[in-house]
């Protein structure tokens, strides 16, 4: 995956915003690329300029540590099934209320973790919450919202055709 594809993916999934800047997304891409033993070769140049599968996974982990994401306790207290539902509701309404009180979108976005800062939750939970958010964005954009976190090939094809207009 090249940088343009990476950038488009993050924008289409509504991951670029107040809590994850385009610069942060670029750094996630750059710092996740595999080092090539022979960067002067064609194969080496491809590795240097693109994300392989493992690189892509690392970039996703890096994004998940930077995004402002709810904790399991906040999701449960607000009576949502997953972080994706929680975040879409917060973005839509500007506020989420639950047993832990009322949390406003602007305040929540300040939770963004700067590079190297302590995290609000374990990395594996952040990754799961980020992925649930991605699934919910695709479901919402394609009009196929479900109770479970599934996306069909048909949903993905429709989402890819919608591209940057998916959430408008």
MOZIBEL-V654743 format. One record per residue. N is the residue number from 1. RES is the residue in one small letter. OMEGA is omega in whole degrees, 0 to 359 (NA if undefined). Layout:
N|RES|OMEGA, N|RES|OMEGA
This chain:
1|x|178, 2|x|182, 3|x|181, 4|x|178, 5|x|178, 6|x|181, 7|x|179, 8|x|179, 9|x|182, 10|x|178, 11|x|180, 12|x|179, 13|x|177, 14|x|180, 15|x|177, 16|x|181, 17|x|183, 18|x|184, 19|x|176, 20|x|183, 21|x|175, 22|x|177, 23|x|177, 24|x|180, 25|x|178, 26|x|179, 27|x|176, 28|x|179, 29|x|186, 30|x|184, 31|x|180, 32|x|182, 33|x|178, 34|x|175, 35|x|180, 36|x|179, 37|x|180, 38|x|184, 39|x|181, 40|x|178, 41|x|178, 42|x|180, 43|x|178, 44|x|180, 45|x|177, 46|x|179, 47|x|183, 48|x|185, 49|x|187, 50|x|173, 51|x|169, 52|x|182, 53|x|180, 54|x|177, 55|x|179, 56|x|179, 57|x|178, 58|x|179, 59|x|178, 60|x|178, 61|x|179, 62|x|178, 63|x|183, 64|x|180, 65|x|180, 66|x|183, 67|x|171, 68|x|182, 69|x|180, 70|x|174, 71|x|178, 72|x|181, 73|x|180, 74|x|180, 75|x|181, 76|x|182, 77|x|180, 78|x|176, 79|x|175, 80|x|180, 81|x|185, 82|x|182, 83|x|179, 84|x|177, 85|x|181, 86|x|184, 87|x|179, 88|x|177, 89|x|180, 90|x|179, 91|x|182, 92|x|187, 93|x|182, 94|x|183, 95|x|173, 96|x|178, 97|x|179, 98|x|182, 99|x|180, 100|x|179, 101|x|182, 102|x|180, 103|x|181, 104|x|184, 105|x|182, 106|x|178, 107|x|181, 108|x|181, 109|x|177, 110|x|179, 111|x|182, 112|x|181, 113|x|174, 114|x|181, 115|x|175, 116|x|181, 117|x|175, 118|x|183, 119|x|178, 120|x|183, 121|x|179, 122|x|183, 123|x|183, 124|x|177, 125|x|178, 126|x|179, 127|x|180, 128|x|180, 129|x|178, 130|x|181, 131|x|177, 132|x|177, 133|x|179, 134|x|180, 135|x|181, 136|x|177, 137|x|178, 138|x|179, 139|x|181, 140|x|183, 141|x|182, 142|x|180, 143|x|182, 144|x|180, 145|x|183, 146|x|175, 147|x|182, 148|x|182, 149|x|178, 150|x|176, 151|x|180, 152|x|176, 153|x|179, 154|x|177, 155|x|181, 156|x|179, 157|x|179, 158|x|179, 159|x|180, 160|x|177, 161|x|180, 162|x|178, 163|x|186, 164|x|179, 165|x|187, 166|x|186, 167|x|180, 168|x|NA
